[in-house]
Every structure is written in C-alpha cells, then in structure tokens.
Amino acid sequence: MEKKESRKAQDIKNQTFETKQSKAARNSNNKKDKFLPWWVELLFVQIGLPDKWLIKVLQSKRKSGELIKNEKRTIIIFLFVLAGLAYLYPVVKYSKTKLDCETISKNYIIENKNLVNITKQQLRMLSTNFCNGGEEIYQIENLND
C-alpha cells in the first residue's frame, strides 16, 4: 500500500511539474510574440552591441522610472530653478559686459586724455557714453588741442 501511495504522490508531483512547464512554455511563447522596441532592434539586433549593455540600459531605465515616480516634487522644483537661471543668464551677461566696457574705457580715458579737473562721476559718465557709442571723448580731445 505504501508503494501505491508513493506512486500517487509522484504522479501528482509529475502532473504539477508538467503543468508548470506548460504554463512556462505558453508564457515564453507570448513573450516571443511581442515585438522588440525599435531602438533595441536597431542597436542590439542589427548593429550587434553587447547584451551586457542592453541589460544595463534596461536596469537604468527601470531605476530612472522609479526615481521619477518617487521624486516628482524635487525634480519639478529643480526644473523651475534651472528655468529661472536660464531666464536671467542673458541679463547677467549683458550687465557684466557693460561693466567690463566701462572699466576698460575709464582706464583708456585716464591714460590717453590727460584730463585734470574731472570727477569720478564725470569719468563714469564719459565711459558709459563711450560704451554706448558716444563720441564725447573725441570732442574732449579736440577741445584740449
């Protein structure tokens, strides 16, 4: 009797094993029927890049998806800050070039024009005028001659 019971137990085990195998085979057939994404087809099938790279790409894609789901608020704040900086950058660059131009023109006026009775405000006014395309410097030179 024990032999019959053990055979029945083995038959049950074999049947469950066979059903699991058939389910796995059906699932693998379903996976084979699905199409690969175009970038996988192009890079890893047609060009022949290593499979290790595909594994790394898919892992990083999954991790980045999880990161975006978990850190939406932080990412949005970061993007707003980045957009604000990109918006203000041209203004800052323009101001910097204007200040550099004024500094260079002040040094030019001091070295080349030999102005004796000029205040800092007048010097700044002349240098700003010169940077904006004015020709007062040349008129001052003509007056001294």
C-alpha positions in Angstrom: 0.0 0.0 0.0 2.8 2.3 0.7 4.1 1.8 -2.8 0.8 2.8 -4.3 0.6 5.9 -2.2 4.2 6.9 -3.1 3.4 6.4 -6.7 0.3 8.5 -6.5 2.3 11.2 -4.8 4.9 11.0 -7.5 2.2 11.2 -10.2 0.8 14.3 -8.5 4.2 15.9 -8.4 4.9 15.0 -12.0 1.5 16.4 -13.1 2.1 19.7 -11.2 5.6 19.9 -12.7 4.2 19.3 -16.2 1.5 21.9 -15.8 4.1 24.4 -14.6 6.3 23.6 -17.6 3.4 24.0 -20.0 2.5 27.3 -18.4 6.1 28.5 -18.6 6.2 27.4 -22.3 3.0 29.3 -23.0 4.4 32.4 -21.3 7.6 32.2 -23.2 5.6 31.9 -26.5 3.7 35.0 -25.5 7.0 36.8 -24.9 8.4 35.7 -28.2 5.3 37.0 -30.0 5.8 40.5 -28.6 7.8 42.9 -30.8 11.0 44.5 -29.6 11.2 48.3 -29.3 12.8 49.9 -32.4 15.9 51.0 -30.5 16.6 47.5 -29.2 16.1 46.1 -32.7 18.4 48.7 -34.2 21.2 48.8 -31.7 21.3 45.3 -30.3 20.0 43.1 -33.1 21.0 44.9 -36.3 24.2 46.6 -35.2 25.1 43.9 -32.7 26.0 45.8 -29.5 26.8 43.6 -26.5 24.0 42.1 -24.5 25.6 43.4 -21.3 24.9 46.9 -22.4 21.2 46.1 -23.0 20.9 44.8 -19.5 22.5 47.9 -18.1 20.3 50.2 -20.2 17.1 48.4 -19.1 18.1 48.5 -15.5 18.9 52.2 -15.6 15.6 52.8 -17.4 13.7 51.0 -14.7 15.6 52.8 -11.9 15.0 56.2 -13.5 11.3 55.4 -13.8 11.2 54.6 -10.1 13.2 57.8 -9.3 10.8 60.0 -11.3 7.8 58.4 -9.6 9.3 58.9 -6.1 10.9 62.3 -6.5 8.4 64.2 -8.7 8.3 67.3 -6.5 12.1 67.6 -6.2 12.5 67.2 -9.9 9.9 69.9 -10.7 11.5 72.3 -8.2 14.9 71.7 -9.8 13.5 72.3 -13.3 11.9 75.6 -12.2 15.2 76.8 -10.6 17.0 75.8 -13.8 14.5 77.7 -16.0 14.8 80.8 -13.7 18.6 80.7 -14.1 18.3 80.3 -17.8 15.9 83.2 -18.0 18.2 85.5 -16.0 21.5 84.5 -17.6 21.3 86.9 -20.6 20.6 89.8 -18.3 23.6 89.0 -16.1 25.8 88.5 -19.1 24.8 91.9 -20.6 25.4 93.6 -17.3 28.8 92.1 -17.0 29.9 93.1 -20.5 28.7 96.7 -19.8 30.7 96.9 -16.6 33.7 95.5 -18.3 33.4 98.0 -21.1 33.1 100.9 -18.6 36.2 99.7 -16.7 38.2 99.5 -19.9 37.0 102.9 -21.2 37.8 104.5 -17.8 41.3 103.2 -18.0 41.6 104.4 -21.6 40.3 107.9 -20.7 42.7 108.2 -17.7 45.7 107.1 -19.7 45.2 108.9 -23.0 43.2 112.1 -22.4 45.2 113.8 -19.6 42.1 115.3 -18.0 43.0 117.3 -14.9 39.7 118.6 -13.4 37.4 115.7 -13.8 35.4 114.0 -11.1 34.7 110.3 -10.7 31.1 110.9 -11.8 32.1 112.7 -14.9 34.6 110.0 -15.7 31.9 107.4 -15.3 29.6 109.4 -17.5 32.2 109.6 -20.2 33.0 105.9 -20.1 29.3 105.0 -20.2 28.8 107.4 -23.1 31.7 105.8 -24.9 30.5 102.3 -24.4 27.0 103.2 -25.8 28.6 104.6 -29.0 29.0 108.2 -28.0 31.8 110.4 -29.4 32.3 112.9 -26.5 35.8 111.6 -25.8 36.9 112.6 -29.3 35.3 116.1 -28.7 37.2 116.5 -25.5 40.4 115.7 -27.3 39.6 118.3 -29.9 38.9 120.9 -27.2 42.3 120.3 -25.5 44.2 120.7 -28.7 
